[in-house]
């Protein structure tokens, strides 16, 4: 055999049958928490600007699910978008028909709970949004703010699992 030609250096691979030690779970949690915090602060900024602070809790839970458990059925983009759009539509309808009443709130929660129970679009934080939406007493503002926030959360739910290096990095780090 002749002399080897210079070329790109090959990556060092662990011997067959062994695995590299995983970083600490704390490291994985810190990265995930940083991602959660960045998304949540963007959402809070929008919600604060619209003065609809009561809608923050359901979106905070959704963001947490998307970042810390992206493979959960409750963190799937289609479930998040469909359930929250159902809440936005039903909240606007009940607010228009019945005002901000206990009956409107109860019917809204029943309708949303039925939607997420009997369709493939299950996302439990939507039930909380159904409650908070009628406590706000701001139908057009609630809908607009919710759609803007939903775009951010929905985009995160789509993007986070698809960023290959991030996905691989997160998958190799246990929580």
PyMOL commands that set and color helices and strands:
alter all, ss='L'
color gray80, all
select helices_A, chain A and resi 25-50+53-68+73-75+77-98+102-118+125-136+139-162+164-171
alter helices_A, ss='H'
color red, helices_A
deselect
rebuild
show_as cartoon
